[in-house]
């Protein structure tokens, strides 16, 4: 087969987010696993693209970067025609896109979440009608896909109920975790990394952007009370925040009297990320909604205790290895953080459970699931129907 994969998330700001990690890990593991099929990685002209090893892969700089606001219009006009020129048997969309007209190739679409559909008012500027129209077009491409890969059972439920997609066209396969995330051996590595970023003392780590659903500002609001209960602990926000968001965070931190305890290093390379994650007292990740929630696993793989939400996909990912709280409750978040910071026995238990839990998730397993989907779609076979209660289980 000639399999096309949308590699654009590796060339945009998405490369610093979950979609970028997903695309990079998927391609890397597919090429290591599959030497029979030929892969065409589509990206933007004139932009750097990561090199991948393998004699069965090529990069096609055939797409045009117009920015997130206008990209969907370009896709409606040109994407299907361009893909058709490459003789593809199958195209895998790794992020939302618009494909219009009859396609002479099968479409597999990974859906990470449906946050813009669920939280429309919070995700879209009310004056940007074009963005809402573009997203509806992208949802149309998801609906027409031959197979949808959902990264969690929670996301699969959303796809089935909100988009009215039959269950037999949805395959659940959990994301994996980069092998770089592991317990740090030797405190000197962590201390050296902290020194590079100007971090002193103990800290809670928060990973993610400042989208409303990430719940960063609630974490900031409870931090003064946490410090009163647990002593001098800081907050490390690992995210490539735009300057406008940085100003908001700094303004709120100053108003709360914790400005000196909040660190925003911006983008952190993977090598430093593992050290900073491993050196944290805990991860605070009380998101309102996640399609998967990769930072939860990354923290667990480093032996770092996790506080996360008791809704959306997060209980599915965390299992019994994290402390689950109501993300809409300041009191529960504050009490949960306090417990993890102050109860050493709980911290040891969470570390042990977290390491075991993280070991259940693998990019190799996900790539194998995806390759199976490619073969099923190409052969025109429907996936086997799972017994009641078993759908989506690994």
C-alpha positions as CSV (number, residue, x, y, z in Angstrom):
1,X,0.0,0.0,0.0
2,X,0.9,3.6,-0.5
3,X,-0.1,5.3,2.8
4,X,-0.2,9.1,3.2
5,X,0.1,10.6,6.7
6,X,-0.5,14.3,7.5
7,X,2.8,15.4,9.0
8,X,1.9,19.1,9.3
9,X,1.6,19.0,13.1
10,X,5.4,18.6,13.1
11,X,5.8,21.9,11.4
12,X,3.4,24.2,13.3
13,X,3.0,25.2,16.9
14,X,1.3,21.8,17.4
15,X,4.8,20.2,17.5
16,X,4.9,21.5,21.1
17,X,1.6,20.0,22.0
18,X,0.0,16.5,22.2
19,X,-0.9,16.3,18.5
20,X,2.8,16.9,17.6
21,X,4.0,14.2,20.0
22,X,1.3,11.9,18.7
23,X,2.3,12.4,15.0
24,X,6.0,12.1,15.7
25,X,5.7,8.9,17.7
26,X,3.2,7.3,15.4
27,X,5.4,7.8,12.3
28,X,8.5,6.7,14.1
29,X,6.9,3.5,15.4
30,X,5.1,2.7,12.2
31,X,8.3,2.8,10.2
32,X,10.1,0.6,12.7
33,X,7.2,-1.9,12.6
34,X,6.2,-1.9,8.9
35,X,8.7,-2.6,6.1
36,X,6.1,-3.7,3.5
37,X,4.1,-0.5,2.8
38,X,5.3,2.8,1.4
39,X,4.7,6.0,3.5
40,X,4.3,9.5,2.1
41,X,4.5,12.2,4.7
42,X,2.7,15.3,3.7
43,X,3.9,18.7,4.9
44,X,4.4,22.4,4.1
45,X,6.7,23.7,1.4
46,X,9.7,25.6,2.7
47,X,9.4,24.5,6.3
48,X,11.7,22.1,8.2
49,X,10.5,18.6,8.6
50,X,12.0,15.9,10.9
51,X,14.1,13.2,9.3
52,X,12.7,9.6,9.7
53,X,14.7,6.5,9.2
54,X,13.5,3.9,6.7
55,X,13.8,3.1,3.0
56,X,10.0,3.0,2.6
57,X,9.3,6.7,3.4
58,X,9.3,9.9,1.5
59,X,8.5,13.5,2.4
60,X,6.0,15.4,0.1
61,X,6.3,19.2,0.6
62,X,3.1,19.6,-1.3
63,X,0.9,21.7,1.0
64,X,0.7,25.4,1.6
65,X,0.8,27.1,5.0
66,X,-1.8,29.8,5.3
67,X,-2.3,29.8,9.1
68,X,-5.0,28.1,11.1
69,X,-7.7,30.6,10.1
70,X,-7.5,30.2,6.3
71,X,-6.1,26.6,6.1
72,X,-9.5,25.0,5.9
73,X,-10.5,27.0,2.8
74,X,-7.3,26.0,1.0
75,X,-8.0,22.4,2.0
76,X,-11.5,22.5,0.6
77,X,-10.2,23.7,-2.7
78,X,-7.0,21.8,-3.1
79,X,-6.2,19.0,-0.6
80,X,-8.2,16.2,-2.2
81,X,-6.7,16.9,-5.6
82,X,-3.1,17.0,-4.2
83,X,-3.5,13.8,-2.3
84,X,-5.0,12.1,-5.4
85,X,-1.9,12.9,-7.4
86,X,0.3,10.7,-5.2
87,X,-1.5,7.4,-6.0
88,X,-2.4,6.8,-2.3
89,X,-4.4,3.8,-1.2
90,X,-5.0,5.4,2.2
91,X,-4.6,8.8,3.8
92,X,-4.3,9.1,7.6
93,X,-5.4,12.5,9.0
94,X,-3.6,13.1,12.3
95,X,-5.4,16.3,13.0
96,X,-8.7,17.9,11.8
97,X,-8.7,18.7,8.1
98,X,-11.1,19.3,5.2
99,X,-11.4,16.8,2.3
100,X,-14.2,17.6,-0.2
101,X,-15.3,15.6,-3.1
102,X,-14.9,11.9,-4.0
103,X,-11.7,10.4,-2.7
104,X,-10.0,7.6,-4.6
105,X,-8.3,6.5,-1.4
106,X,-9.5,5.4,2.0
107,X,-9.5,7.9,4.9
108,X,-8.4,7.0,8.4
109,X,-8.8,9.8,10.9
110,X,-7.3,10.0,14.4
111,X,-9.6,12.1,16.7
112,X,-7.9,13.4,19.8
113,X,-10.9,15.1,21.3
114,X,-14.0,17.1,20.4
115,X,-13.4,20.1,22.7
116,X,-14.4,22.8,20.2
117,X,-17.8,21.0,19.7
118,X,-18.4,20.5,23.4
119,X,-17.1,23.9,24.6
120,X,-17.9,26.0,21.6
121,X,-18.2,29.4,23.3
122,X,-15.0,28.9,25.2
123,X,-13.0,27.7,22.2
124,X,-14.2,30.2,19.5
125,X,-14.1,33.9,19.4
126,X,-17.7,35.0,18.9
127,X,-16.7,37.3,16.1
128,X,-14.8,34.6,14.2
129,X,-17.6,32.9,12.3
130,X,-15.1,31.6,9.8
131,X,-13.4,29.4,12.5
132,X,-16.7,27.8,13.5
133,X,-17.6,27.2,9.8
134,X,-14.2,25.7,9.2
135,X,-14.5,23.4,12.2
136,X,-17.9,22.1,11.0
137,X,-16.3,21.3,7.7
138,X,-13.6,19.4,9.6
139,X,-16.2,17.4,11.5
140,X,-17.7,16.5,8.1
141,X,-14.4,14.9,7.1
142,X,-14.3,12.9,10.3
143,X,-17.9,11.7,9.7
144,X,-16.9,10.5,6.2
145,X,-13.8,8.6,7.2
146,X,-13.6,4.9,6.5
147,X,-12.3,4.4,10.1
148,X,-11.8,6.7,13.0
149,X,-9.1,6.0,15.6
150,X,-10.2,7.4,19.0
151,X,-7.4,7.8,21.6
152,X,-9.7,6.8,24.5
153,X,-13.0,5.2,25.1
154,X,-14.2,8.6,26.4
155,X,-13.4,10.2,23.0
156,X,-15.0,7.3,21.2
157,X,-18.2,7.9,23.2
158,X,-18.2,11.5,22.2
159,X,-17.7,10.7,18.5
160,X,-20.6,8.2,18.6
161,X,-23.0,10.4,20.4
162,X,-22.1,13.8,19.1
163,X,-21.3,13.0,15.5
164,X,-23.7,10.0,15.2
165,X,-20.9,7.8,13.9
166,X,-21.6,4.0,14.0
167,X,-19.5,2.2,16.7
168,X,-18.1,-0.3,14.1
169,X,-16.3,2.6,12.4
170,X,-14.5,3.6,15.6
171,X,-11.4,1.9,16.8
172,X,-10.1,2.7,20.3
173,X,-6.3,2.7,20.8
174,X,-4.7,4.5,23.7
175,X,-1.7,6.8,23.1
176,X,1.7,5.7,24.3
177,X,4.5,7.3,26.1
178,X,8.0,8.3,25.0
179,X,10.6,6.0,26.5
180,X,12.6,9.1,27.6
181,X,10.2,9.6,30.5
182,X,11.6,7.5,33.3
183,X,12.7,8.0,36.9
184,X,15.7,10.3,37.2
185,X,18.7,8.7,38.7
186,X,20.9,11.1,40.6
187,X,19.7,14.4,42.2
188,X,22.5,16.3,40.5
189,X,20.7,16.0,37.1
190,X,17.6,17.6,38.5
191,X,19.4,20.3,40.4
192,X,21.5,21.2,37.3
193,X,18.3,21.5,35.2
194,X,16.5,23.6,37.9
195,X,19.5,25.9,37.9
196,X,19.3,26.4,34.1
197,X,15.7,27.6,34.5
198,X,16.2,29.6,37.6
199,X,14.1,27.3,39.8
200,X,14.8,27.1,43.5
201,X,13.2,24.8,46.1
202,X,10.3,22.4,45.8
203,X,7.7,22.9,43.0
204,X,4.5,21.6,41.6
205,X,4.5,21.1,37.8
206,X,1.7,22.0,35.5
207,X,2.0,21.0,31.8
208,X,-0.3,22.4,29.2
209,X,-1.4,25.7,27.6
210,X,-3.8,28.3,29.0
211,X,-6.9,27.1,27.2
212,X,-9.9,27.5,29.4
213,X,-10.3,23.8,29.8
214,X,-6.8,23.2,31.1
215,X,-7.8,24.9,34.4
216,X,-4.5,26.7,35.1
217,X,-6.0,29.7,36.7
218,X,-7.9,27.6,39.3
219,X,-4.5,26.0,40.2
220,X,-3.0,29.5,40.6
221,X,-5.9,30.5,42.8
222,X,-5.5,27.7,45.3
223,X,-1.7,27.9,45.5
224,X,-1.6,30.6,48.3
225,X,-3.7,28.2,50.5
226,X,-1.5,25.3,49.6
227,X,1.6,27.3,50.6
228,X,0.0,28.2,53.9
229,X,-0.6,24.5,54.6
230,X,2.6,22.9,53.1
231,X,5.2,25.6,53.2
232,X,7.2,27.3,50.4
233,X,6.4,25.4,47.3
234,X,6.4,26.9,43.8
235,X,4.5,26.3,40.6
236,X,6.3,25.4,37.3
237,X,4.2,26.0,34.2
238,X,5.7,24.2,31.3
239,X,4.1,25.6,28.2
240,X,5.0,27.7,25.1
241,X,2.6,30.5,26.3
242,X,2.1,33.5,24.0
243,X,3.1,36.8,25.6
244,X,-0.6,37.8,26.2
245,X,-1.1,34.7,28.3
246,X,2.1,35.2,30.2
247,X,0.9,38.6,31.2
248,X,-2.4,37.2,32.4
249,X,-0.6,34.6,34.5
250,X,1.9,37.1,35.9
251,X,-0.9,39.6,36.7
252,X,-2.9,37.0,38.6
253,X,0.2,35.6,40.4
254,X,1.1,39.1,41.5
255,X,-2.4,39.8,42.7
256,X,-2.3,36.6,44.8
257,X,1.1,37.5,46.2
258,X,2.8,34.4,44.7
259,X,4.6,36.1,41.7
260,X,8.1,35.0,42.8
261,X,6.9,31.4,43.2
262,X,5.5,31.0,39.7
263,X,8.0,30.0,37.0
264,X,7.2,30.1,33.2
265,X,10.2,28.8,31.3
266,X,8.3,28.4,28.0
267,X,9.1,25.5,25.7
268,X,11.3,22.9,27.3
269,X,13.2,20.3,25.3
270,X,12.5,16.7,26.0
271,X,15.8,16.0,27.8
272,X,15.0,18.8,30.3
273,X,11.4,18.0,30.5
274,X,12.0,14.6,31.9
275,X,14.4,16.0,34.5
276,X,11.9,18.7,35.5
277,X,9.0,16.3,35.6
278,X,11.0,13.8,37.7
279,X,12.1,16.6,40.1
280,X,8.6,17.9,40.8
281,X,6.8,17.1,44.0
282,X,3.7,16.3,41.9
283,X,1.8,17.1,38.7
284,X,-1.3,19.2,39.0
285,X,-3.5,18.5,36.0
286,X,-7.2,19.2,36.9
287,X,-8.4,19.7,33.3
288,X,-12.1,20.1,32.6
289,X,-11.8,17.9,29.4
290,X,-9.1,15.8,27.7
291,X,-9.3,13.4,24.9
292,X,-6.4,11.5,26.5
293,X,-4.2,13.5,28.9
294,X,-0.6,12.5,28.0
295,X,1.0,14.5,30.8
296,X,-0.6,12.2,33.3
297,X,1.3,9.2,32.0
298,X,4.5,11.2,31.5
299,X,4.5,12.1,35.2
300,X,3.7,8.6,36.3
301,X,6.5,7.2,34.2
302,X,8.9,9.6,36.0
303,X,7.6,8.4,39.4
304,X,5.9,11.7,40.0
305,X,2.5,11.7,41.9
306,X,-0.4,13.0,39.9
307,X,-3.5,15.0,40.8
308,X,-6.0,15.0,37.9
309,X,-9.7,15.3,37.2
310,X,-12.4,12.7,37.8
311,X,-14.2,13.4,34.4
312,X,-13.7,12.9,30.7
313,X,-10.9,10.5,29.7
314,X,-8.7,11.2,32.7
315,X,-9.9,8.4,35.1
316,X,-9.6,6.0,32.1
317,X,-5.9,6.9,31.7
318,X,-5.0,7.3,35.4
319,X,-6.7,4.3,36.7
320,X,-6.2,4.0,40.5
321,X,-2.7,5.5,40.2
322,X,-3.7,9.2,40.6
323,X,-5.7,11.3,43.0
324,X,-8.9,12.2,41.2
325,X,-10.8,15.4,42.1
326,X,-13.6,17.6,40.9
327,X,-11.9,20.1,38.6
328,X,-14.7,22.7,39.3
329,X,-14.0,22.6,43.0
330,X,-11.3,24.8,44.5
331,X,-11.6,23.0,47.8
332,X,-11.1,19.5,46.3
333,X,-8.1,20.7,44.3
334,X,-6.5,22.4,47.3
335,X,-7.1,19.5,49.6
336,X,-5.8,17.0,47.0
337,X,-2.6,18.9,46.4
338,X,-2.1,19.3,50.2
339,X,-2.6,15.5,50.7
340,X,0.0,14.6,48.1
341,X,2.5,17.1,49.4
342,X,2.2,16.3,53.0
343,X,1.5,12.5,53.2
344,X,4.7,10.7,52.4
345,X,3.1,7.3,52.5
346,X,0.6,8.4,49.9
347,X,3.4,9.7,47.7
348,X,5.2,6.3,47.9
349,X,2.0,4.4,47.0
350,X,1.2,6.8,44.1
351,X,4.8,6.5,42.8
352,X,4.6,2.6,42.7
353,X,1.1,2.5,41.2
354,X,2.0,5.2,38.7
355,X,5.1,3.4,37.4
356,X,3.0,0.2,36.9
357,X,0.2,2.1,35.2
358,X,2.5,4.0,32.8
359,X,4.0,0.6,31.8
360,X,0.7,-0.4,30.3
361,X,0.8,2.2,27.5
362,X,3.1,1.9,24.5
363,X,3.5,3.7,21.2
364,X,4.6,0.4,19.7
365,X,1.2,-1.0,20.7
366,X,-0.6,2.0,19.3
367,X,1.3,1.8,16.0
368,X,0.5,-1.9,15.7
369,X,-3.2,-1.1,16.3
370,X,-3.1,1.6,13.6
371,X,-1.3,-0.8,11.1
372,X,-4.1,-3.3,11.7
373,X,-6.7,-0.6,10.9
374,X,-4.9,0.2,7.7
375,X,-5.0,-3.4,6.6
376,X,-8.6,-3.9,7.6
377,X,-9.7,-0.8,5.7
378,X,-7.6,-1.7,2.6
379,X,-9.1,-5.2,2.6
380,X,-12.6,-3.7,3.0
381,X,-13.2,-5.7,6.2
382,X,-15.2,-4.4,9.1
383,X,-13.6,-4.9,12.5
384,X,-14.9,-7.8,14.6
385,X,-17.7,-6.9,17.0
386,X,-16.5,-7.0,20.6
387,X,-18.6,-8.9,23.2
388,X,-20.8,-6.6,25.4
389,X,-18.7,-4.7,27.9
390,X,-15.5,-5.4,26.1
391,X,-15.6,-2.6,23.4
392,X,-12.5,-0.5,23.5
393,X,-10.6,-2.6,26.1
394,X,-6.9,-3.1,25.5
